[in-house]
Amino acid sequence: MRIAVVDGQGGGIGRHIIEKLREGLPESVNILALGTNAWATSQMLKAGANDGATGEAAIVWNADKVDVITGTIGVLMAHSMMGEITPSIAAAIAASPARKVLLPINKCGVDVVGVELKPLPHLIDDMVALIAGAGNVE
């Protein structure tokens, strides 16, 4: 299984996601850090990603080459993350056949009805459990 973690700004959420994925999934799972900037990619690589790539072209090119895409819900919305998610990035992620397992972080002006409000670490734990329970995790 190949999982892409998409993050921008300081890479903190992506770093935390990767740390938890490493704790909760088999070592054979390949994690790809896709940062909108070099700092975000660097932080995710330090957290244990197998590979990393930076920028719009890298995210767009890799979006359909993974089994799962993780990050915040903002990765589906153009101009979120203070403008770091370009329309091309949002479209590529939305169109990807990969399963999207996204955190409902409301920093992009979108509220998802029916989602339980929890602290970020609890949401990430739920994310890892959902991915681990999906089967085919090797």
N, C-alpha and C positions, 0 to 999 in steps of 0.2 A: 504494500500500500504506500502511496505517495501523497503526502499532505502538504499543501501550501499554506503558509501563514503570511497574511498580508497586513502590513502596518506602516505607519508613517510617523511624522513628528519625531519623538524621541525613541520610538520602538519599545516602550515600556510594556504595553499590553501584549504585543507580539512576543516579547521576551518571556513574560509570565505564562503565556499560552504554551510556548515551546517547553519551558521547564516542566509544566504539568503534563504535557503530552509525553515527555521523556519518562516521567515517573509512572504514568498510567498505561502506557502501551509497550508492546514488545520492542526490543532494540532493533529488530529488522525493519521497523517502519521508517521510511525515508521522509525527513522533514525538510522542506524547501522554504527558506526565508525570502520573502519578496517585499523589499522595502521601497517606499516612494523616495527615500533619500539614503545616502550612504550610512549615516549614523544609525538609522532604524535597522538597516540590514546588518550592520556590525553588532548591534546589541543582540539581535536574534541569533546570529552565529555564535556569539559568546554563550548563549543559553543552551546551545546544543544542536542547532540545525545542522544537517548534513551538508547543505549547499546554500548559497545565497546569490541573489541577483537584485540589481537596483534600477529603478526608474520605470517610466511608462512602457517603453519597448519590452523590457524584460518581463514585466507583469502581464502585459497583453500576450506575449509569445508563450508564456508558461501556463496561462489560465486553462487551456484545454489539454494540458499534458499531465494533470494530476487527478487523483481520485476524489480528494476532498479539499475544499478551500475554507479556511477559517480566518477570523478577524472580527471586526465590529460590523454592524449593519451598514455603517457608513461606506464600506467598500463598494456597495451597490449604488451609491448616490454621487453623481457628478458634483464636484466642487466641495465635497465634505472634507474633513480633516484639514480645515483652514485652506482649502483649495488644492490640496495635494492629490486628491482623487480626480483625475481628469475624466472627461466624458468617455474617452477611449478605454480607460481602465475600468470604469463602471460597466460599460457595455460588454467588454471582454469577459469580466467575471460573471455578469448576469447571463451571458450566452453560453458560458462554459457548460459542458455536460457533467462536470464535477458536482458532487453533493456539496452544498453550501451549509456550513454549520457556523452561524454568526451570533455574536453577542449583541443584545439589544441595548447598547449604550446610547443614551439620548443626548449626544453632543452635536447632532446634525439636524436638530429640529424635528425629529420624527419620533412619535410615541407609538409603540406597538401594543395594541389593546390585547388584553388577555395574558400578558407576560408578567410574571411575578417579579416585583422589584426586589433585587438581592444585591449584596455587595459584590464587586467585581471578582474577588477570589472564589466566591461560591458559584458564580456564573461560569467561570472557567472550569471548576470541578464538574459542573453539570455538562459542559461541552465535552470534556474528556470522556466522561461516562457514556454520553451519547455516541461518540465515535467508537469507543471500545465495544459497545454493545451492538454495533452495526454489523458485526461479523466480518469475515474476510480481512481481519487485521493481522497482518503478518509482517 
